[in-house]
Amino acid sequence: MDDTRTFEDLARHAAAEGAAAECAAEALELERRSALLPRLRAEALQRAARGLRLAHRLLGPLAPGARCQARGFTRAGRRGALAAGHLALVQGRPGHAEIIGEGLHEAAPRHPAGLRLVGQALLAQGRYRPAVRAFRGAMALDPDDGYGRALHAEALWLAGDRETALGALAALREGAGPAAALAEALAEAFQVGAIPSRLPGDRWAVP
């Protein structure tokens, strides 16, 4: 099964649980809050609301007629927004995935998935230093997320911070399970040049 189909299936399941309606309702809530805040913070919330509206548009056709099954932005909404963001990524629309991730983060700020999605979208756009910051924020919310830590190391490497990237992978490789295996695979990819550090002409790399 290809990635697009996988994320479509995840998005369809979340949509059937009312995720599209939750995203739309939370977008309205973010817009309501933005009216009460200073300009820069208001603009961030309005951008996040646009991201959740994008998620709503992606999810809605997958389960026509589905309605919210609970009040607020629940696990179904979080799963739906995350699946919509990943679907945008595999469809080659990282800019859409980025603002969906921002919307997810604003709607569920104690969950790392939103910032992790933002980081993945920034990586896909070649914006490595901002991706490092996004992954760092996600790690602060869940220091035990091995996948997020591996993505952070990859972003550091692509940004040209080789020593810190290798140190991050070494710490991850000391553990066990899928995260350690992923760290091992990334370290090997770095060593053989499959993932080059500081791509030529990358304006987002570390100076």
N, C-alpha and C positions, 0 to 999 in steps of 0.2 A: 504493500500500500504506500503511495507516495505521500509526501508531507502535506500537500494541499488537501487531499482526501481525508487524511487523519484529522487535520484541524477543522475541516468542514463538519466531520462527524462530531467532534467535541463541541463545536459551535451550535450544531443542530440540537444536540442533547440539552445544552444550556438554554437555548432559545425555547425549547419545549417547556422548560421550568419557569419561563417568564423573564429570562435575562434581558431580552430586548426592551420590554416595558420598564424594567428596573433601570436600565441605562438611560432611557428617555426621562424617567422621573428624576433620577439623580442629576441629569444635566440641568433640568429646571431648578433644582435645589442649589446647584453651584451658581447658576446665574442669579438667583435670588440673593445668595450670600455676597456675590460680587458687588451688588449695588450698595452694600454697606461698608465697603473697604476702600483703602487708599488705591490710587490708580494702578500702580505696578502690581499689587496683589490682586486687584480686581481683574486686570488683564490676564494674569495667570489662571485665575478661576474660569474666565470666559473661554480661554483656549482649552482648558480641561473639559469644559462643557461641550465644546465642539468635538473633542475626541470621543466623548460618550455618545454624542449624536451619530458620529461615524459608526461606532460599534452597534448602535441601534439599527442603522441602515443595513449593516452587514448581517445582523442577526434576524431582523424582522421577517424577511422572505423565507427563512429556513423553518419557521413555525408560525404560519399565519394564524392569527386569532388567539395566540397564547397571551395570558395576562399575568400580572404580578401575583404571586402566591403568598407574599408576605409583605409587611411594611418595611420600608428602608432598603438599603443596598445590601443584599444578603450574599451568601456564598454563591448562589446561582448567578447573580449579577457579576460578581468578581470573576467567576469561571467564564462567563459569556464574554465579558470585555477582554479577558486574557486570550481566549480562543480567537476572537475577532482580530485582535492585534497580531497574533501569530499568523492568521490567515492573510492579513494584509502584507506581512513580511514575505511569506512564500509566494505571494502574487506579485512581488516586486514593487511594493508601495511602502517603503520604510518610513517615509514622512507621515503617512497616515498611522502607521504602527506607533510612531513616536508620540503623537498627540493622544492616541487611544491610551497608551501607557501613562501619560500625564493625567488623563481623566481618571484612570483606575487608581492612580496614586492619591489623587485628591479625594476620591470617593472612599478609599480604604487606606488611609495613611499609615496604619500600623502593620500592613501586609507588604512584604517585599516585592510581590509580583509586578506591581506597576513600575517601580524604578528599574527592575530587572528587564522588563520589556522595553523601557526607554533606552537602556544601555544597549540592548541587542539591536534596536532600530538605529541608534547612533553608530554602532559598529558597521552596520550595513551601508551607512552613508559615508563611511570613511572618516567620521568625526571621533577620533580615538580618545583624545583628552576629555571631552565632555562625557564620553562613554565610561571612562575610568571613574569620574565623579558620580555618575548614576549608579554604577555597580557598587561603589563604596557606600552610597546611601542605602542600597538594598542589603549589603552585608551588615550594616549597623542595625538593621531591623531583624535580621536573622543570621547571626554569625556562623551557624552550623549548616547553612545551605552550601553544600559542596559544589553544586552546579554553578551557583552565583559566584563563588570564589574562583572557580576555574575561568569563568567568563571575565572576571576582573583581571586575572593574570594575563589572559589573552589580550585584553585591551591595553594593559601596561606594556606588553611586548610590542604591539602594533604602534603604540605611541612612542616607542624608542627607549622606554625605561626597562632595559633588559635585565639588569641586576635585580631590581625589585620584583619583576615578573618571575624570574627563576626562583627567588626566595619564596614567593607566594606559592609556587608549584611544589617546592620542596616540602613546605609545611603541609600541603594538602596530600602529598604522596606518603606522608608518615601515617595517615589513617588507613582505613580499609573500605572495601565496597566500591560502588560505581564511581564515586568522586575520586578515589585514589587512582582507579584505572583511567579515568578521563585525564587526570593530571599527568599520568605517565605518558599517555598518547600525545598530549599537548607538548610535553617536554621533548619528546622524540621529534615531533613536527618542527619545533623551534630549532633543534640541533641540525636537522637535515635541510633546513631552509624552506620547508614547505609553507611556513608562515613567516614571511620576511618581516624584519623589524624596520620601522620607519620606511614605509613605501616611498619610492621616488616621487617627489612633487607633492607629498602629503602636507598640506598647510596646517593640519591639526596635530602634527607630531610634536613631541617635546623639543624645544629649541636646543 
